[in-house]
Amino acid sequence: MVLSQFLILGALLFSIGVYGLLSRRNAVTVLLAVELMLAAVNINLIAFEAFWNTAAAHGQIFAIFVITIAAAEVGIGLAIILLVFRNRASGNIDQLDLMRW
């Protein structure tokens, strides 16, 4: 496989993530869209690292950092969504004016 195929796959996943982020109103779906975008970034990082074929493996190291940050983001995001759902009984983003005063 060539580099352009991985870049097209990454661009497609990132575009789907941006569409999901901008068009959905459910908070869990928005978190899933952000995860799709981070997965696209990981694909690009690994593809470029394999293309350059360096011994330092910078792309893989950055991908591990992105996976770690994504796991923390999901944990905190789901905790916030669960607390809002308990108070509001809805996971709709349009109704999240709870923290705004």
Backbone torsions as a table, in degrees:
resi	resn	phi	psi	omega
1	MET	NA	149.0	-178.1
2	VAL	-103.0	167.2	-175.6
3	LEU	-62.9	-37.2	-175.6
4	SER	-63.5	-30.9	178.2
5	GLN	-66.2	-40.9	177.2
6	PHE	-67.7	-37.9	179.1
7	LEU	-68.1	-36.4	176.4
8	ILE	-66.4	-42.3	177.0
9	LEU	-62.0	-43.5	177.8
10	GLY	-63.3	-41.4	178.8
11	ALA	-66.1	-38.5	178.2
12	LEU	-64.8	-46.0	178.1
13	LEU	-63.1	-41.3	179.9
14	PHE	-65.2	-39.7	178.7
15	SER	-65.1	-40.7	176.4
16	ILE	-63.5	-39.2	177.8
17	GLY	-65.1	-41.9	178.1
18	VAL	-65.1	-41.8	177.1
19	TYR	-61.7	-43.9	178.4
20	GLY	-64.5	-35.3	179.8
21	LEU	-69.2	-38.4	-175.9
22	LEU	-86.6	-24.4	-172.8
23	SER	-103.9	-19.6	-175.5
24	ARG	-90.3	152.7	179.0
25	ARG	-111.9	-13.0	179.7
26	ASN	-81.5	133.7	-175.0
27	ALA	-67.1	-36.0	179.5
28	VAL	-68.3	-38.6	177.9
29	THR	-66.0	-35.8	176.7
30	VAL	-65.2	-41.0	176.3
31	LEU	-63.0	-39.0	176.8
32	LEU	-65.2	-36.0	177.9
33	ALA	-66.5	-39.1	176.5
34	VAL	-64.9	-38.2	177.2
35	GLU	-65.0	-37.3	175.3
36	LEU	-62.0	-40.6	179.0
37	MET	-65.1	-40.5	178.2
38	LEU	-68.4	-34.1	176.2
39	ALA	-66.0	-36.8	177.0
40	ALA	-64.7	-39.6	176.8
41	VAL	-63.5	-41.6	178.4
42	ASN	-62.8	-40.8	177.8
43	ILE	-60.8	-43.4	179.3
44	ASN	-66.3	-40.2	178.7
45	LEU	-61.9	-46.7	-179.5
46	ILE	-67.6	-39.1	-179.6
47	ALA	-64.5	-44.4	178.7
48	PHE	-66.9	-35.9	178.8
49	GLU	-67.2	-38.6	177.2
50	ALA	-70.3	-33.1	179.4
51	PHE	-68.8	-42.0	-180.0
52	TRP	-77.1	-24.7	175.6
53	ASN	54.2	52.8	178.7
54	THR	-92.2	158.0	179.6
55	ALA	-81.7	-15.7	-175.3
56	ALA	-78.9	-23.0	178.8
57	ALA	57.1	47.4	-179.9
58	HIS	-65.5	-36.9	-179.9
59	GLY	-63.5	-40.7	179.1
60	GLN	-68.8	-36.8	178.8
61	ILE	-66.0	-45.4	177.7
62	PHE	-64.2	-36.1	178.2
63	ALA	-64.2	-39.0	177.4
64	ILE	-64.9	-39.5	176.0
65	PHE	-63.8	-40.5	179.4
66	VAL	-65.3	-40.7	177.9
67	ILE	-63.6	-39.8	178.7
68	THR	-64.6	-45.1	179.5
69	ILE	-66.1	-37.2	178.6
70	ALA	-64.9	-38.9	178.4
71	ALA	-65.6	-40.8	177.6
72	ALA	-66.7	-39.4	179.5
73	GLU	-63.7	-41.3	179.4
74	VAL	-67.1	-42.1	179.4
75	GLY	-61.0	-48.1	-179.4
76	ILE	-70.2	-41.4	-179.7
77	GLY	-62.9	-43.9	178.6
78	LEU	-67.5	-34.1	176.6
79	ALA	-64.5	-42.5	178.5
80	ILE	-66.0	-41.6	179.6
81	ILE	-64.1	-40.5	178.2
82	LEU	-64.3	-40.0	178.2
83	LEU	-66.7	-40.7	177.6
84	VAL	-67.0	-38.6	179.5
85	PHE	-65.0	-35.6	176.8
86	ARG	-65.3	-39.1	-177.6
87	ASN	-79.5	-38.3	-173.5
88	ARG	-104.3	-17.3	-176.2
89	ALA	60.1	31.5	178.3
90	SER	-154.8	142.0	176.6
91	GLY	-102.3	17.3	-178.4
92	ASN	-75.5	131.4	-177.9
93	ILE	-69.9	-30.2	-179.6
94	ASP	-64.5	-21.6	-178.7
95	GLN	-98.2	17.0	-178.0
96	LEU	-93.4	41.6	174.6
97	ASP	-89.2	18.7	-177.8
98	LEU	-65.5	-38.8	-177.4
99	MET	-87.8	-3.2	-179.0
100	ARG	-92.9	126.0	178.5
101	TRP	-128.5	NA	NA
